[in-house]
Amino acid sequence: MTGSTAEGTAASVTAVVVTYNRRALLEEALAALAAQSRPPDRVVVVDNASSDGTAEIVARGFPDTDLLVLPRNIGGAGGFGAGMAHALEAGTDLLWLLDDDTVPEPAALGELLAARGRATGPDGPPALVASRVVWTDGRDHPMNTPRAKPRTPPAEREIARAAGCVPVRSASFVSVLVDAASVRERGLPVADYFLWNDDFEFTTRLLRGRRGVLCPRSVVVHKTKEFGGADADPGDRFFYEVRNKIWLFSGSPGLAPPERVLYAGSTLRRWTRTFAGSGDRTVLRRAMLRGLRDGLLTRPKPTADLLREVGVEVPSDDEPRPR
């Protein structure tokens, strides 16, 4: 595997945090990064054109942070794409991706790195190591549970088990450590997703034919307003769920054909639960129709083109590989 020389705690780590108008949460997240028992070597904060004074707070309170202020909001997908491109250009072995409402416990990064070392096999270290994500009361957060890898080969299961980990097929941007060389090879997140499914598409693409693990000993707190899963009523934002899933199933190289069938079935079941629990199905229905139309009639703008619009250049080898 590429990047196999970047093993253990000696590897350089760049944390990438994307934020938008959540200044207080971001301050808590950055303080937790600074308090890590093994802190990241560099922290990149991508400010998605916040209007709440985020940039000033970061510049004043965390002067060592590499602050990237974008001229307009390009969503979580675009923000992570911009931050990762920025970090890769400067050089790093590993990227630690976190939301701005994620508060890592003090040993979170150290445990990710230790698990990566323990889970190294004949093919090198895993391309991805995900944290256990809990809510504010300590319960596992259903919104951020990595998908277990189906039909995992016995040898891969044993490597993960010996490392105290679980093989996974995808993970969330709430807290995941990814191999920078693998990202250069497989490409950045698809920026035009804006929000929803960008982490699923990116991590399945990164992990297709490669190993990824969940490390339960690395714990982060995801400070969402409510405890709930992805089938909670999203209102108008359901548009992004529908459009992006169609883009994913029809164009992403992350899933093999049998996986497309498996995940499409689980998506339809989740959409059914979303409608069943909605307080305003008219809003959901309109969002679904818009998502279906755009998903079927359009394709995502190339990530390099979208990031170039906000002043971020992407080397050609960091573009996602289309089908």
C-alpha positions, 0 to 999 in steps of 0.5 A: 500500500502507498504510504506504508512508511508513515507508521506509528507516532513518528508520522506527521499529522495535519488536523483539518477542521471545517467550520461555519458560524459555530464559533463557540463550538469551534473554540472548544474543538480547537482547545481539545486539539491543543490538549491532545496527549499527542497533538497534531503537527499542524491544524488547518481550519477552513472557515466557510465564509462565516459571519460570526467573527470566527476568523478573528477568534481563531486568529486571536485565540489560536495563532498557530492555526493555519486559517483558510478563509473562503470567500463563500460557503461551499459546504462541508464537502467543499470545505474538507476538499479545500482543507485537504488540498491545502494540507497536502500541498504543504506536505503531511503523512496523515490527515485527521478530519474533524467537524467543528462540533467534534471534541476529541478526548485527550488520547483520541489522536494517540489512540488512532496512531497506535491502532494504525501501527498495530493494524499494519499488515503485509499490505502496510497500515490501514488507509483509514482509522476512525474514532468511536463517536459518542454524544454528550451523554456518552452514548454511541452517536447513531449519526456517525457509526462507521459501516462494518465491512461485509464479508471481511476476509478472515486474515483482515478480521484477525489483523483488526481483532489483534489491534483491538479494532473492527474492519469498516467499509466507510466512516464519517468526517466527524473524526477519521485519520486517513493516509495522505498518499492514498488520498493523492492516489484516490482523490479528494472528496467531491466538493459539489456534494456540498453536504451529506454523503460526501464522507460516505462517497470519499471513504468508500472510494478510499477503501475499495480494495483496501483496509480500514478500521474503527478504533473504539479506544479513540473517542470523540464527542459529537456535540449535535443539538439532538441525539439521533440518526441519519433518518431524522427529519431533515426538512429542505436539506433532504434535497442533498441526501437524494441528489447526492445518493443518486450521484454516488450510486451512478457515478462514484467508483467507491462501490462495487456493483453488489455493494450498490444494490446493498446500499441502495436497498438500505437507503430506500429503507432509511428514506421510508423511515424519514418520511414516516417520522416527518412532521411535514411530508410536503416539504420532504416530498418537494425536496425529494423531487428536486433531488431526483431531478438534479441527481438524474439530470446533472453531474457534480462539477469537477472538484478542482474547478469548484475549489479554484473558484474559491482560490484553492488549487488542486493538483491533477492527481488529487481529483477523484477518479470517475467511473 
